[in-house]
Amino acid sequence: MSYVNPVLRPKLESLSIDLKNEILSRDVHLNNLHDLIAVLEQIVEEAEAAP
């Protein structure tokens, strides 16, 4: 189950519903902005590598 620091919740909520759901489906722990950026970078890398 994913964890989102309450301080980061507004930033996560500002994303599209699809992106937010993708992030939360990854069972991540978002303690700070760096954690959120790292997950977003991983999603971008996977999307660029997809055929």
C-alpha positions as CSV (number, residue, x, y, z in Angstrom):
1,M,0.0,0.0,0.0
2,S,1.3,3.4,-1.0
3,Y,2.0,6.1,1.6
4,V,1.9,9.8,0.8
5,N,3.1,12.3,3.4
6,P,0.2,14.7,4.1
7,V,2.4,17.7,3.1
8,L,2.7,16.2,-0.4
9,R,-0.9,15.3,-0.8
10,P,-1.9,18.6,-2.5
11,K,0.9,18.1,-5.1
12,L,-0.3,14.6,-5.8
13,E,-3.9,15.8,-6.0
14,S,-2.9,18.4,-8.6
15,L,-1.9,15.6,-11.1
16,S,-4.3,14.0,-13.5
17,I,-6.4,11.1,-12.1
18,D,-4.6,8.6,-14.4
19,L,-1.1,9.7,-13.3
20,K,-2.1,9.8,-9.7
21,N,-3.6,6.3,-9.9
22,E,-0.4,5.0,-11.7
23,I,1.8,6.4,-8.9
24,L,-0.4,4.9,-6.1
25,S,-0.5,1.6,-7.9
26,R,3.3,1.2,-7.5
27,D,3.2,0.7,-3.7
28,V,5.5,3.6,-3.1
29,H,6.3,5.7,0.0
30,L,6.3,9.4,-0.8
31,N,7.9,11.1,2.1
32,N,9.2,14.2,0.3
33,L,9.2,15.9,-3.1
34,H,12.3,14.0,-4.2
35,D,10.4,10.7,-3.8
36,L,7.6,12.0,-5.9
37,I,9.9,13.2,-8.6
38,A,11.8,9.9,-8.7
39,V,8.5,8.0,-9.3
40,L,7.5,10.4,-12.0
41,E,10.9,10.0,-13.7
42,Q,10.5,6.2,-13.6
43,I,7.1,6.5,-15.2
44,V,8.5,8.7,-18.0
45,E,11.5,6.3,-18.6
46,E,9.1,3.3,-18.9
47,A,6.9,5.2,-21.3
48,E,9.8,6.2,-23.5
49,A,11.1,2.6,-23.5
50,A,7.7,1.2,-24.5
51,P,7.3,0.4,-28.2
